[in-house]
């Protein structure tokens, strides 16, 4: 269990570093900043994210879930304010960065945590 959490943490940090290389306006200064940023992003999502998603639920429902992209961009920008060595400049950088980060993290986690042969993963 602990190994899974640590590997997942490093995979998320790697995804964040890759996003910083791809998306202009997002900067991560070193491995330590990437590791710290992933922890701060998780904390921001677990606290502010839940409250913000509940408050914006009617708008999210009205836009068929697309407003969640705006909420996630805001949360990424908010996390950058609390993290030294990690910065997000501008809404568009946060918007596209949050999309790429979500996709890349999901892909990398699925690559790292492959199920054993012969099992079905739902």
URHU-V737252 format. One line per field, one symbol per residue. ss: DSSP state (A for helix, B for strand, O for the rest). phi: phi as a letter, one per 20 degrees, with the letter a starting at -180 (. if undefined). burial: I if it has 24 or more other C-alpha atoms within 12 Angstrom, else O. Layout:
ss=???
phi=???
burial=???
//
This chain:
ss=OAAAAAAAAAAAAAAAAAAAAAOOOBBBOOAAAAAAAAAAAAAAAAAAAAAAAAAOAAAAAAOOOOAAAAAAAAAAAAAAAAOOOBBBOOAAAAAAAAAAAAAAAAAAAAAAOOOOOOOOOO
phi=.ffffffffffffffffffffeefndccenffffffffffgfffffdffffffffeggffffelnffffffffffffffffedfncccdnffffffffffffffffffffffdfffgndddd
burial=OOOOOOOIIIIIIIIIIIIIOOIOOIIIOOIOIIIIIIIIIIOIIOOOIOOOIOOOOOOOOOOOOOOIIIIIIIIIIIIIOOIOIIIIIOIOIIIIIIIIIIOIIOOIIOOOOOOOOOOOOO
//
